[in-house]
Amino acid sequence: MKYPIAIEPGGDKLAWSVVVPDLPGCFSAADSGVDEAIENTKEAIELWIEAALDAGEDVPKPSSITNLQKKKEFKGCIWAIAEIDPALLSDDIERVNISLPKRVLARLDAKAKSAGENRSAFIAHMAISA
């Protein structure tokens, strides 16, 4: 998934600021230039998407840069694309094989049972709530 980002140039004493027009409230900044700005924004987008999905909200599709460039609030911005792994949006089930010591596995199963969940659901719940 490729999100257009608007980068406001910085300088020696001013950070480069970035906004992701398609994701309300998603922004980032960098001190050392465009490359750092793009990388920092990728992380901000991933966190925004994760929070939206955890809250049961829809994730907006990316817009076209051409349409966004026409908006006056982005005048003077440098445009770039932040590419995000589409797996972040996937709810597809994937079987995985993990290795744990038996004592850890026994503890995991006991905690899952006391929470009323199976092993997989308990692990997923822990990962999401952490």
C-alpha positions as CSV (number, residue, x, y, z in Angstrom):
1,M,0.0,0.0,0.0
2,K,1.5,3.4,-1.0
3,Y,0.4,6.5,0.8
4,P,1.3,10.0,-0.6
5,I,3.0,12.2,2.0
6,A,3.4,16.0,2.0
7,I,6.8,17.1,3.3
8,E,7.4,20.7,4.3
9,P,11.1,21.4,3.9
10,G,13.2,22.1,6.9
11,G,16.6,23.6,7.4
12,D,19.5,23.9,9.7
13,K,17.3,25.0,12.6
14,L,13.9,23.7,11.5
15,A,12.8,20.1,11.3
16,W,11.3,18.6,8.1
17,S,7.6,18.1,8.9
18,V,5.4,15.5,7.2
19,V,1.7,15.0,7.0
20,V,-0.2,12.0,5.6
21,P,-3.3,13.6,4.0
22,D,-5.3,10.4,3.8
23,L,-4.9,9.5,7.5
24,P,-6.3,12.3,9.8
25,G,-3.9,13.2,12.5
26,C,-1.0,11.2,11.1
27,F,2.1,13.2,10.9
28,S,5.9,12.9,11.4
29,A,9.1,14.9,11.3
30,A,12.8,14.6,10.7
31,D,15.9,16.6,11.4
32,S,18.2,15.4,8.7
33,G,16.2,15.6,5.4
34,V,13.8,13.9,3.1
35,D,15.0,10.3,3.5
36,E,14.7,10.4,7.2
37,A,11.3,12.1,6.9
38,I,10.0,9.3,4.7
39,E,11.3,6.6,7.0
40,N,9.8,8.2,10.1
41,T,6.5,8.6,8.3
42,K,6.3,5.0,7.4
43,E,6.5,4.1,11.1
44,A,3.8,6.8,11.9
45,I,1.5,5.3,9.2
46,E,2.0,1.8,10.5
47,L,1.1,2.9,14.1
48,W,-1.9,4.9,12.8
49,I,-3.2,1.9,10.9
50,E,-2.7,-0.5,13.8
51,A,-4.6,1.9,16.2
52,A,-7.4,2.3,13.7
53,L,-7.8,-1.5,13.2
54,D,-7.7,-2.1,17.0
55,A,-10.5,0.5,17.4
56,G,-12.5,-1.2,14.7
57,E,-12.2,1.7,12.3
58,D,-11.8,1.6,8.5
59,V,-8.4,2.5,7.0
60,P,-8.8,5.0,4.2
61,K,-7.4,4.1,0.8
62,P,-4.5,6.2,-0.6
63,S,-5.4,9.2,-2.7
64,S,-3.7,10.3,-5.9
65,I,-0.8,12.8,-5.4
66,T,-2.2,14.8,-8.4
67,N,-5.4,15.5,-6.6
68,L,-3.7,16.3,-3.3
69,Q,-1.3,18.7,-4.9
70,K,-4.2,20.9,-5.9
71,K,-5.0,21.7,-2.3
72,K,-3.8,25.0,-1.1
73,E,-2.7,23.7,2.3
74,F,0.0,21.7,0.6
75,K,1.5,24.5,-1.4
76,G,5.3,24.4,-1.4
77,C,5.4,20.8,-0.1
78,I,7.6,18.1,-1.5
79,W,5.6,15.0,-2.4
80,A,6.8,11.4,-1.8
81,I,5.3,8.0,-1.4
82,A,5.5,5.9,1.8
83,E,5.1,2.3,1.0
84,I,3.5,0.2,3.7
85,D,3.4,-3.6,3.9
86,P,-0.1,-4.6,3.0
87,A,0.0,-7.5,5.5
88,L,-0.7,-4.8,8.2
89,L,-4.2,-4.7,6.9
90,S,-4.8,-8.5,6.5
91,D,-7.0,-10.5,8.9
92,D,-6.1,-13.7,7.1
93,I,-5.3,-16.5,9.4
94,E,-1.8,-17.9,9.0
95,R,-0.5,-21.1,10.7
96,V,2.9,-20.6,12.4
97,N,5.2,-23.0,14.1
98,I,6.9,-21.8,17.2
99,S,9.3,-23.5,19.6
100,L,8.9,-23.0,23.4
101,P,10.2,-24.8,26.4
102,K,7.6,-27.2,27.8
103,R,7.4,-25.3,31.1
104,V,6.7,-22.1,29.2
105,L,4.1,-23.8,27.0
106,A,2.4,-25.2,30.1
107,R,2.3,-21.8,31.7
108,L,0.9,-20.3,28.4
109,D,-1.8,-22.9,28.2
110,A,-2.8,-22.4,31.9
111,K,-3.1,-18.7,31.4
112,A,-5.1,-19.1,28.2
113,K,-7.5,-21.5,29.9
114,S,-8.0,-19.1,32.8
115,A,-8.7,-16.3,30.4
116,G,-11.3,-18.5,28.6
117,E,-9.2,-18.5,25.4
118,N,-7.3,-21.1,23.4
119,R,-3.6,-20.8,23.0
120,S,-3.7,-18.9,19.6
121,A,-6.3,-16.5,20.8
122,F,-4.4,-15.8,24.0
123,I,-1.2,-15.1,22.1
124,A,-3.0,-12.8,19.7
125,H,-4.7,-11.0,22.5
126,M,-1.3,-10.5,24.3
127,A,0.3,-9.1,21.2
128,I,-2.5,-6.7,20.5
129,S,-2.8,-5.4,24.0
130,A,0.9,-5.1,24.6
